[in-house]
Amino acid sequence: MKPITRLAAALGLVLATGTMASAAEQMATLEVQNVSCVTCAPIVKRTLTRVPGVSRVAVTEGNGTATATVTFDTAKADVAALVQATTNAGFPSRAVQ
């Protein structure tokens, strides 16, 4: 195979892979309960980060609750898995629109 043909084939593979990966990403927002101290939000963030397929987590706390914005790969996780993870850690949550 000529070098230019190999380069074009490799570039096509990289572009196709990037397109498929971004198509499977989804963002969810969770309302998380029992977030009442300075260590709670980091625990929620760490818990969500450990769910397979999660790529980003941002947690904003306020008045005993928190809002967690989670970006995840739909091929590896779903909203139910995120809710279950926080609930198992002692922070019940629900998806919000």
Order of alpha helices (4+ residues) and beta strands (2+ residues): alpha-beta-alpha-beta-beta-alpha-beta
